[in-house]
Amino acid sequence: MKFSLVIPCYNEAANLPLLLDRCKKVTRCPDIEVILVDNGSTDDSPQVLQNLLPQYPGCRSVRVEKNQGYGFGILSGLKAAKGEILGWTHADMQTDPQDALRGLDLFEQHGLNIFVKGRRYGRPLTDVVFTIGMSVFETMLLSKPMWDINAQPTMFSRAFFEKWQDPPYDFSLDLYAYYQAHRKRLTTYRFSVLFGERAHGVSRWNVNWAAKQKFIRRTLDFSLQLRKSLKT
């Protein structure tokens, strides 16, 4: 298997038909699989996946019985993946799973020993300002260029993934993977991806400033842990 794309899905039943239709175009390429992680959903996601997945060769699902965080769902999918190249993206259709095919082209050009992320455009100004602020803070704190940390897709080799130690179970997983790529001296390649509107539902963290403040606190706590690990 060449590439495994992991997509964590929490209560995304309404989005799954559209998501799978997009994924069908990804899995038309040989040696590519898409793993939809039902991350402890409490809506109709399990039944929707059971009904639809037989129509989409190359797509399969992993079930997490109890939601333990965004990162935990992704890690569950990565552990089940078979690809030599691994990656993840979101289920809400704000980024297109087909973007990962452009990321694969970079591995074809530069080999496996790289780290690949999208770079978002088309976002509201307030979100752009928020991202710039977080990027500047993380760059100064960790002394590494950490820009648009939560952009998707995120892609890397299996060998890189197998060296991870104690990755976080929440949204800090994006920061962890990006930072580890810097520590391992992997060259990071970025490419522009359109960040659109959610097809259905609402964001779990970007719904209001209270949710953003909670996200910031958790990210800062983990960032300080990374900083402390550098000193020790």
C-alpha positions in Angstrom: 0.0 0.0 0.0 1.4 3.4 -1.0 -0.7 5.9 0.9 -3.3 5.9 3.7 -5.4 8.9 4.3 -7.0 9.1 7.8 -10.2 11.2 8.3 -11.5 11.5 11.9 -15.3 11.8 11.9 -17.2 12.8 15.0 -21.0 13.2 14.5 -20.5 13.8 10.8 -23.4 11.6 9.6 -24.8 14.4 7.3 -21.4 15.0 5.8 -20.5 11.4 5.2 -22.2 10.9 1.8 -20.5 13.9 0.3 -17.2 13.0 1.9 -17.3 9.5 0.6 -18.1 10.8 -2.9 -14.9 12.9 -2.7 -12.9 10.0 -1.3 -14.0 7.8 -4.3 -11.9 10.1 -6.5 -8.9 9.6 -4.2 -9.1 5.8 -4.1 -9.3 5.5 -7.9 -5.5 5.9 -7.7 -3.8 2.5 -7.2 -2.5 1.6 -3.7 -4.4 4.3 -1.9 -6.8 3.7 1.0 -9.0 6.0 3.0 -9.7 5.2 6.6 -12.7 7.0 8.1 -12.4 6.9 11.9 -15.8 7.0 13.6 -14.5 8.8 16.6 -17.1 7.8 19.2 -20.0 9.4 17.3 -23.3 9.6 19.0 -25.3 10.3 15.9 -26.2 8.0 12.9 -22.6 7.8 11.7 -22.1 4.1 12.4 -25.2 3.2 10.4 -24.4 5.6 7.6 -20.9 4.1 7.3 -22.3 0.6 7.3 -24.7 1.3 4.6 -22.4 3.4 2.3 -18.9 1.9 2.6 -19.7 -1.2 0.5 -20.2 1.2 -2.5 -16.7 2.7 -2.1 -13.8 0.3 -2.7 -10.6 1.5 -1.1 -12.5 3.1 1.8 -12.9 1.5 5.2 -13.7 2.5 8.8 -12.3 2.2 12.3 -14.6 2.6 15.2 -13.5 4.3 18.5 -16.2 3.4 21.0 -15.7 6.5 23.3 -14.5 9.8 22.0 -11.1 10.6 23.6 -10.2 13.6 21.4 -9.5 14.6 17.9 -5.9 13.4 18.1 -6.9 10.0 19.6 -9.1 9.4 16.6 -6.4 10.2 14.1 -3.9 8.0 16.0 -6.3 5.1 15.9 -6.6 5.5 12.2 -2.8 5.8 11.7 -2.2 2.6 13.7 -4.6 0.7 11.5 -3.2 2.2 8.3 -1.2 0.1 5.8 0.4 2.8 3.7 4.1 3.6 3.3 3.0 7.3 3.4 0.4 8.4 6.0 -1.7 11.5 6.4 -4.8 13.0 7.7 -7.4 15.6 6.9 -10.8 16.7 8.2 -14.3 15.3 7.6 -16.2 18.6 7.5 -15.4 19.3 3.8 -13.7 22.6 4.6 -10.7 21.0 3.0 -11.0 18.5 0.2 -9.6 15.0 0.6 -8.4 15.2 -3.0 -5.9 17.8 -1.8 -3.9 14.9 -0.6 -3.2 13.8 -4.2 -1.2 17.0 -4.6 0.7 16.2 -1.5 1.6 12.8 -2.9 3.2 14.5 -5.9 5.7 16.1 -3.5 6.7 12.7 -2.2 7.2 11.6 -5.8 9.5 14.5 -6.4 11.4 14.6 -3.2 11.3 11.1 -1.7 9.9 9.8 1.6 12.1 11.8 4.0 9.9 15.0 3.9 6.9 16.5 5.8 4.0 17.9 3.8 1.2 20.3 4.9 -1.4 22.4 3.2 -1.5 26.2 3.5 -5.0 27.6 3.8 -6.5 30.4 1.9 -10.1 31.7 1.6 -10.7 32.0 5.3 -12.5 34.8 7.2 -10.2 37.7 8.3 -10.7 37.0 12.0 -9.5 33.4 11.6 -6.5 34.5 9.6 -5.5 37.0 12.3 -6.0 34.3 15.0 -3.8 31.9 13.0 -1.1 34.5 12.5 -1.0 35.2 16.2 -0.8 31.6 17.2 1.9 31.0 14.5 4.1 33.9 15.8 3.7 32.7 19.4 4.6 29.1 18.6 7.5 30.1 16.4 9.0 32.3 19.2 8.3 29.8 22.0 9.7 26.7 20.1 12.3 28.5 18.0 11.0 26.7 14.9 9.0 28.2 12.0 5.5 27.0 13.0 3.1 28.6 10.4 -0.6 27.7 9.9 -0.2 24.7 12.2 -3.7 23.3 11.8 -3.8 23.4 8.0 -4.6 20.2 6.2 -3.7 17.7 4.8 -0.8 16.6 7.0 1.4 13.9 5.4 4.6 12.0 6.3 6.3 8.7 6.0 5.5 5.6 8.1 9.1 5.6 9.4 8.6 9.1 10.8 5.3 8.1 12.5 6.8 5.1 14.1 9.3 7.3 16.0 6.6 9.3 17.8 6.5 9.1 21.5 3.5 10.0 23.6 1.7 12.2 21.0 -1.3 14.2 22.4 -4.9 13.0 22.1 -6.4 16.5 21.3 -6.0 19.2 18.7 -2.4 19.6 19.7 -1.5 16.6 17.5 -1.1 19.0 14.6 1.4 21.0 16.5 3.2 17.8 17.7 3.6 16.4 14.3 4.8 19.7 12.8 7.3 20.2 15.6 8.6 16.6 15.4 9.2 17.1 11.7 11.4 20.1 12.6 13.3 18.2 15.3 14.0 15.3 12.8 15.2 17.9 10.3 12.7 16.9 7.7 12.2 19.4 4.9 8.7 20.8 5.1 6.8 21.4 1.8 3.6 23.4 1.8 1.0 23.9 -0.9 -2.1 26.1 -1.1 -5.5 24.6 -0.3 -8.9 26.3 -0.4 -10.6 26.4 3.0 -14.3 26.5 2.4 -17.5 26.5 4.4 -18.6 23.4 6.3 -21.1 21.4 4.3 -23.2 20.5 7.5 -22.9 21.1 11.2 -20.7 23.4 13.2 -17.1 23.4 14.3 -16.4 21.9 17.7 -13.7 24.5 18.6 -14.2 27.5 16.2 -17.8 28.2 17.1 -17.2 31.3 19.3 -14.5 33.1 21.2 -15.1 31.0 24.4 -14.3 27.9 22.4 -11.3 29.5 20.9 -10.0 30.6 24.3 -10.3 27.0 25.5 -8.4 25.8 22.4 -5.7 28.4 23.1 -5.3 27.3 26.7 -4.9 23.7 25.8 -2.5 24.5 23.0 -0.4 26.7 25.3 -0.2 24.1 27.9 1.0 21.5 25.4 3.4 24.1 23.9 5.0 24.7 27.3 5.4 21.0 27.8 7.3 20.8 24.4 9.4 23.8 25.5 10.2 22.1 28.8 11.2 18.9 27.0 13.8 20.9 25.1 15.4 22.0 28.2 15.6 18.5 29.7 
